[in-house]
Amino acid sequence: MKGIIDRIEEGVGVVQLEEGGEMLLPADRFPPGSEEGSVLEIIITLDKKATMERREDIRKRQERLK
């Protein structure tokens, strides 16, 4: 997925996505040299371990409420 940095306001970058829509990201997360008009490649991955840990935490909280 690709996006273009549309603008940066108060430390938040607005990225227009190629497929439509936009993302708001902290500007300090952009690669060095990024500026308005820069094209970014956006890669999203699934963190399976963190997902399982979160599910287990939720399950334990639900058990305590019973």
KEMAR-291855 format. One record per residue: residue number from 1; x, y, z of N, C-alpha, C in turn. Coordinates in Angstrom, 1 decimal, padded with zeros to 4 digits. Atoms other than C-alpha are relative to their C-alpha. Example, Ala and Ser with C-alpha at 12.3 -4.5 7.8 and 13.67 -1.06 7.14 Angstrom:
# residues 2
<node lolum="1" n_px="000.9" n_py="-001.2" n_pz="000.0" ca_px="012.3" ca_py="-004.5" ca_pz="007.8" c_px="000.9" c_py="001.2" c_pz="000.0"/>
<node lolum="2" n_px="-000.9" n_py="-001.1" n_pz="000.0" ca_px="013.7" ca_py="-001.1" ca_pz="007.1" c_px="-000.8" c_py="001.1" c_pz="000.8"/>
//
This chain:
# residues 66
<node lolum="1" n_px="000.9" n_py="-001.2" n_pz="000.0" ca_px="000.0" ca_py="000.0" ca_pz="000.0" c_px="000.9" c_py="001.2" c_pz="000.0"/>
<node lolum="2" n_px="-000.8" n_py="-001.3" n_pz="000.0" ca_px="001.3" ca_py="003.5" ca_pz="-000.8" c_px="-000.9" c_py="001.1" c_pz="000.4"/>
<node lolum="3" n_px="000.7" n_py="-001.3" n_pz="-000.4" ca_px="000.4" ca_py="006.9" ca_pz="000.5" c_px="000.9" c_py="001.2" c_pz="-000.2"/>
<node lolum="4" n_px="-000.7" n_py="-001.3" n_pz="000.1" ca_px="001.4" ca_py="010.5" ca_pz="000.1" c_px="-000.2" c_py="000.8" c_pz="001.2"/>
<node lolum="5" n_px="000.1" n_py="-000.9" n_pz="-001.2" ca_px="002.1" ca_py="012.8" ca_pz="003.0" c_px="-000.7" c_py="001.3" c_pz="-000.6"/>
<node lolum="6" n_px="000.8" n_py="-001.1" n_pz="000.5" ca_px="-000.6" ca_py="015.4" ca_pz="002.3" c_px="000.5" c_py="001.3" c_pz="000.8"/>
<node lolum="7" n_px="-000.4" n_py="-001.1" n_pz="-000.8" ca_px="000.3" ca_py="017.7" ca_pz="005.2" c_px="000.4" c_py="-000.5" c_pz="001.4"/>
<node lolum="8" n_px="-000.4" n_py="000.3" n_pz="-001.4" ca_px="001.8" ca_py="017.8" ca_pz="008.7" c_px="-000.5" c_py="001.2" c_pz="000.8"/>
<node lolum="9" n_px="000.6" n_py="-001.0" n_pz="-000.9" ca_px="-000.1" ca_py="019.7" ca_pz="011.4" c_px="000.2" c_py="-000.4" c_pz="001.5"/>
<node lolum="10" n_px="-000.2" n_py="000.2" n_pz="-001.4" ca_px="001.0" ca_py="020.0" ca_pz="015.0" c_px="000.5" c_py="-001.4" c_pz="000.3"/>
<node lolum="11" n_px="-000.7" n_py="001.3" n_pz="-000.3" ca_px="003.2" ca_py="016.9" ca_pz="014.8" c_px="-000.8" c_py="-001.2" c_pz="-000.5"/>
<node lolum="12" n_px="000.8" n_py="001.2" n_pz="000.6" ca_px="000.5" ca_py="014.7" ca_pz="013.0" c_px="000.0" c_py="000.1" c_pz="-001.5"/>
<node lolum="13" n_px="000.0" n_py="000.0" n_pz="001.5" ca_px="000.9" ca_py="013.7" ca_pz="009.4" c_px="-001.2" c_py="-000.6" c_pz="-000.5"/>
<node lolum="14" n_px="001.2" n_py="000.5" n_pz="000.6" ca_px="-002.1" ca_py="013.2" ca_pz="007.2" c_px="000.5" c_py="-000.6" c_pz="-001.3"/>
<node lolum="15" n_px="-000.5" n_py="000.7" n_pz="001.2" ca_px="-001.3" ca_py="010.5" ca_pz="004.6" c_px="-001.2" c_py="-000.4" c_pz="-000.8"/>
<node lolum="16" n_px="001.1" n_py="000.4" n_pz="000.9" ca_px="-003.6" ca_py="010.1" ca_pz="001.6" c_px="000.4" c_py="-001.3" c_pz="-000.6"/>
<node lolum="17" n_px="-000.3" n_py="001.3" n_pz="000.5" ca_px="-003.8" ca_py="006.5" ca_pz="000.6" c_px="-000.4" c_py="-000.2" c_pz="-001.5"/>
<node lolum="18" n_px="000.2" n_py="000.2" n_pz="001.4" ca_px="-003.6" ca_py="005.4" ca_pz="-003.0" c_px="-001.4" c_py="-000.6" c_pz="-000.3"/>
<node lolum="19" n_px="001.3" n_py="000.7" n_pz="000.2" ca_px="-006.8" ca_py="003.2" ca_pz="-002.6" c_px="-001.1" c_py="000.9" c_pz="000.5"/>
<node lolum="20" n_px="001.1" n_py="-000.8" n_pz="-000.5" ca_px="-008.7" ca_py="006.1" ca_pz="-001.1" c_px="000.1" c_py="000.0" c_pz="001.5"/>
<node lolum="21" n_px="-000.1" n_py="-000.2" n_pz="-001.5" ca_px="-009.0" ca_py="007.3" ca_pz="002.5" c_px="001.3" c_py="000.6" c_pz="000.4"/>
<node lolum="22" n_px="-001.2" n_py="-000.6" n_pz="-000.6" ca_px="-006.4" ca_py="008.7" ca_pz="004.8" c_px="000.4" c_py="-000.6" c_pz="001.3"/>
<node lolum="23" n_px="-000.5" n_py="000.4" n_pz="-001.3" ca_px="-004.3" ca_py="007.8" ca_pz="007.8" c_px="000.6" c_py="001.2" c_pz="000.7"/>
<node lolum="24" n_px="-000.7" n_py="-001.0" n_pz="-000.8" ca_px="-003.2" ca_py="010.0" ca_pz="010.6" c_px="001.1" c_py="-000.7" c_pz="000.8"/>
<node lolum="25" n_px="-001.2" n_py="000.6" n_pz="-000.7" ca_px="000.3" ca_py="009.2" ca_pz="012.0" c_px="000.8" c_py="001.1" c_pz="000.6"/>
<node lolum="26" n_px="-001.0" n_py="-001.0" n_pz="-000.6" ca_px="002.7" ca_py="010.9" ca_pz="014.4" c_px="001.1" c_py="000.2" c_pz="-001.0"/>
<node lolum="27" n_px="-001.0" n_py="-000.4" n_pz="001.0" ca_px="005.1" ca_py="012.8" ca_pz="012.1" c_px="001.3" c_py="-000.6" c_pz="000.4"/>
<node lolum="28" n_px="-001.3" n_py="000.5" n_pz="-000.4" ca_px="008.0" ca_py="011.5" ca_pz="014.1" c_px="000.2" c_py="-001.4" c_pz="-000.3"/>
<node lolum="29" n_px="-000.1" n_py="001.4" n_pz="000.5" ca_px="007.3" ca_py="008.0" ca_pz="012.8" c_px="000.4" c_py="-000.1" c_pz="-001.4"/>
<node lolum="30" n_px="-000.4" n_py="000.0" n_pz="001.4" ca_px="008.0" ca_py="009.0" ca_pz="009.2" c_px="001.5" c_py="-000.2" c_pz="-000.1"/>
<node lolum="31" n_px="-001.5" n_py="000.2" n_pz="000.3" ca_px="011.4" ca_py="008.0" ca_pz="007.7" c_px="000.7" c_py="001.4" c_pz="-000.1"/>
<node lolum="32" n_px="-000.7" n_py="-001.2" n_pz="000.1" ca_px="014.1" ca_py="010.6" ca_pz="007.9" c_px="-000.1" c_py="000.6" c_pz="-001.5"/>
<node lolum="33" n_px="000.1" n_py="-000.6" n_pz="001.3" ca_px="013.8" ca_py="013.1" ca_pz="005.0" c_px="-001.4" c_py="000.1" c_pz="-000.5"/>
<node lolum="34" n_px="001.4" n_py="000.0" n_pz="000.5" ca_px="010.0" ca_py="012.7" ca_pz="004.7" c_px="-000.5" c_py="001.4" c_pz="000.2"/>
<node lolum="35" n_px="000.6" n_py="-001.4" n_pz="-000.1" ca_px="008.1" ca_py="015.9" ca_pz="004.0" c_px="-001.3" c_py="-000.1" c_pz="-000.8"/>
<node lolum="36" n_px="001.2" n_py="000.0" n_pz="000.7" ca_px="004.8" ca_py="016.9" ca_pz="002.5" c_px="000.3" c_py="-000.3" c_pz="-001.5"/>
<node lolum="37" n_px="-000.2" n_py="000.4" n_pz="001.4" ca_px="004.5" ca_py="015.3" ca_pz="-001.0" c_px="000.8" c_py="-001.3" c_pz="-000.1"/>
<node lolum="38" n_px="-000.8" n_py="001.3" n_pz="000.1" ca_px="006.7" ca_py="012.3" ca_pz="-000.1" c_px="-000.9" c_py="-001.2" c_pz="-000.1"/>
<node lolum="39" n_px="000.8" n_py="001.3" n_pz="000.2" ca_px="005.4" ca_py="008.9" ca_pz="-001.2" c_px="000.6" c_py="-001.0" c_pz="001.0"/>
<node lolum="40" n_px="-000.4" n_py="001.0" n_pz="-001.0" ca_px="005.5" ca_py="006.3" ca_pz="001.6" c_px="-000.6" c_py="-001.4" c_pz="-000.4"/>
<node lolum="41" n_px="000.5" n_py="001.4" n_pz="000.1" ca_px="005.2" ca_py="002.5" ca_pz="001.3" c_px="-000.4" c_py="-000.4" c_pz="001.4"/>
<node lolum="42" n_px="000.6" n_py="000.4" n_pz="-001.3" ca_px="003.0" ca_py="001.3" ca_pz="004.1" c_px="-000.2" c_py="-001.5" c_pz="000.1"/>
<node lolum="43" n_px="000.1" n_py="001.4" n_pz="-000.2" ca_px="003.3" ca_py="-002.2" ca_pz="005.4" c_px="-000.6" c_py="-000.3" c_pz="001.3"/>
<node lolum="44" n_px="000.7" n_py="000.3" n_pz="-001.2" ca_px="001.0" ca_py="-003.6" ca_pz="008.0" c_px="000.1" c_py="-001.5" c_pz="000.2"/>
<node lolum="45" n_px="-000.2" n_py="001.4" n_pz="-000.3" ca_px="001.8" ca_py="-006.9" ca_pz="009.7" c_px="-000.8" c_py="-000.4" c_pz="001.2"/>
<node lolum="46" n_px="000.7" n_py="000.5" n_pz="-001.2" ca_px="-000.1" ca_py="-009.0" ca_pz="012.2" c_px="001.0" c_py="-000.5" c_pz="001.0"/>
<node lolum="47" n_px="-000.8" n_py="000.4" n_pz="-001.1" ca_px="001.6" ca_py="-009.5" ca_pz="015.5" c_px="-000.8" c_py="-001.1" c_pz="000.8"/>
<node lolum="48" n_px="000.8" n_py="001.1" n_pz="-000.5" ca_px="000.3" ca_py="-013.0" ca_pz="016.4" c_px="000.2" c_py="-000.2" c_pz="001.5"/>
<node lolum="49" n_px="-000.3" n_py="000.2" n_pz="-001.4" ca_px="002.1" ca_py="-013.2" ca_pz="019.8" c_px="-000.8" c_py="001.0" c_pz="000.8"/>
<node lolum="50" n_px="000.7" n_py="-001.1" n_pz="-000.8" ca_px="000.7" ca_py="-009.8" ca_pz="021.0" c_px="-001.5" c_py="-000.2" c_pz="000.0"/>
<node lolum="51" n_px="001.4" n_py="000.3" n_pz="000.1" ca_px="-002.7" ca_py="-010.8" ca_pz="019.7" c_px="-000.5" c_py="-001.1" c_pz="001.0"/>
<node lolum="52" n_px="000.3" n_py="001.1" n_pz="-000.9" ca_px="-002.7" ca_py="-014.0" ca_pz="021.7" c_px="000.1" c_py="000.4" c_pz="001.4"/>
<node lolum="53" n_px="-000.1" n_py="-000.5" n_pz="-001.3" ca_px="-001.5" ca_py="-012.3" ca_pz="024.8" c_px="-001.1" c_py="000.9" c_pz="000.4"/>
<node lolum="54" n_px="001.1" n_py="-000.8" n_pz="-000.3" ca_px="-004.2" ca_py="-009.7" ca_pz="024.6" c_px="-001.3" c_py="-000.8" c_pz="000.2"/>
<node lolum="55" n_px="001.2" n_py="000.8" n_pz="-000.2" ca_px="-006.9" ca_py="-012.3" ca_pz="024.1" c_px="000.0" c_py="-000.7" c_pz="001.3"/>
<node lolum="56" n_px="-000.1" n_py="000.7" n_pz="-001.3" ca_px="-005.6" ca_py="-014.2" ca_pz="027.1" c_px="-000.3" c_py="001.0" c_pz="001.2"/>
<node lolum="57" n_px="000.3" n_py="-001.0" n_pz="-001.0" ca_px="-005.7" ca_py="-011.0" ca_pz="029.2" c_px="-001.5" c_py="000.3" c_pz="000.1"/>
<node lolum="58" n_px="001.4" n_py="-000.3" n_pz="000.1" ca_px="-009.2" ca_py="-010.3" ca_pz="028.1" c_px="-000.8" c_py="-001.1" c_pz="000.6"/>
<node lolum="59" n_px="000.7" n_py="001.2" n_pz="-000.5" ca_px="-010.3" ca_py="-013.9" ca_pz="028.9" c_px="000.1" c_py="000.0" c_pz="001.6"/>
<node lolum="60" n_px="-000.2" n_py="000.0" n_pz="-001.4" ca_px="-008.8" ca_py="-013.6" ca_pz="032.4" c_px="-000.9" c_py="001.1" c_pz="000.7"/>
<node lolum="61" n_px="000.9" n_py="-001.0" n_pz="-000.5" ca_px="-010.6" ca_py="-010.3" ca_pz="033.0" c_px="-001.4" c_py="-000.4" c_pz="000.1"/>
<node lolum="62" n_px="001.4" n_py="000.5" n_pz="000.1" ca_px="-013.9" ca_py="-011.8" ca_pz="031.9" c_px="-000.3" c_py="-001.0" c_pz="001.1"/>
<node lolum="63" n_px="000.2" n_py="001.0" n_pz="-001.1" ca_px="-013.4" ca_py="-014.7" ca_pz="034.3" c_px="-000.1" c_py="000.6" c_pz="001.3"/>
<node lolum="64" n_px="000.1" n_py="-000.6" n_pz="-001.3" ca_px="-012.9" ca_py="-012.4" ca_pz="037.2" c_px="-001.3" c_py="000.7" c_pz="000.2"/>
<node lolum="65" n_px="001.3" n_py="-000.7" n_pz="-000.1" ca_px="-016.2" ca_py="-010.6" ca_pz="036.4" c_px="-001.1" c_py="-001.0" c_pz="000.3"/>
<node lolum="66" n_px="001.1" n_py="001.0" n_pz="-000.2" ca_px="-018.2" ca_py="-013.9" ca_pz="036.7" c_px="-000.2" c_py="-000.2" c_pz="001.5"/>
//
